[in-house]
Amino acid sequence: MLVAIKAAFDSWAFPAPVTLALLLIACVYLRGWLHLRKAFPHMISIAQIAAFVSGLSAVWIAIGSPIKVLDDELLTFHMVQHLLLMAVAPPLILLGSPIMPLLHGVPQRLVREVLGAIFRLKAVQWVGRFAAHPAFCLLAASFAVIAWHYPPLFELGLKSDRWHQVEHAFFLTTGLLFWWPVVQPWPSVARWPRWSTPLYLFIATLPCDALSAFLAFCDRVVYRSYAATPHLVGVSPLGDQEFAGALMWVSVTFIYLVPAVVVTIQLLSPSRLHPSGKEQFEPQRSIRASSAEAL
């Protein structure tokens, strides 16, 4: 097993385009944060910056690290990729409240003349409202999980690098959509009452549970590409599939449970976790107003 893993690491090439793209996004975010900090020192906390950077790091680990090579060897590593792109990176990125820092990190002329013109289009606004609706976010994420694990489509991603990239983009995009109503970063607007968030998260676990149970308890290898490869690293194809299913079930359960518990505590303790006071919201109102003017 160690020999096969070493061989996979040796065949790994440093992904310069992906790394540079993620570093550029991080630099734009930090530039915007420094700009905002001059007027509102406490608007974006260090913890939020750390969350955003951690989210970008999770994306890099999924599509740029040696895991990208090992996903052809074991379904388990492929499942790790999917979990990072859908359940780990998106909530961390959104917890960093990325929209305002990114808007203030790019040249403001570009924001006003290009992005502003695009975002003012009624069609774009309608698409934005539709895509941010919790029902659509839930359905999109569920569809991504089921569709991309359908054997013919899954095999297509394994055999074609281009389709594999499409798969990764699909997972990351639907992951961001799914977590948008949960995290609710600016400029999101609550479409459903907050008490529905734990129910939203519970419903989202159902397609994942069904898929993970199928992989864990199926008595045959579902994806033929892994039928011959895993034995090279000392793991049977069926054992690898069972472990991948169990990993998905456990990871999704606990990852979705954490925000459900946090939201429940907030709902049960509103006076303690949501202090009142007009001054608390003034900086947010001001910065949102400035961002709206820029657009």
Secondary structure, DSSP 8 states (H G I E B T S, - for coil): -HHHHHHHHHT----HHHHHHHHHHHHHHHHHHHHHHHH-TTSS-HHHHHHHHHHHHHHHHHHTSTHHHHTTT-HHHHHHHHHIIIIIHHHHHHHT--HHHHHHHS-HHHIIIIIHHHHTSHHHHHHHHHHTSHHHHHHHHHHHHHHHTSHHHHHHHHH-HHHHHHHHHHHHHHHHHHHHHHH--TT----S-TTHHHHHHHHHHHHHHHHHHHHHH-SS-S-GGGTTSGGGGT--HHHHHHHHHHHHHHHHHHHHHHHHHHHHHHHH-HHHHS---HHHHHHHHHHHHHHHHH-
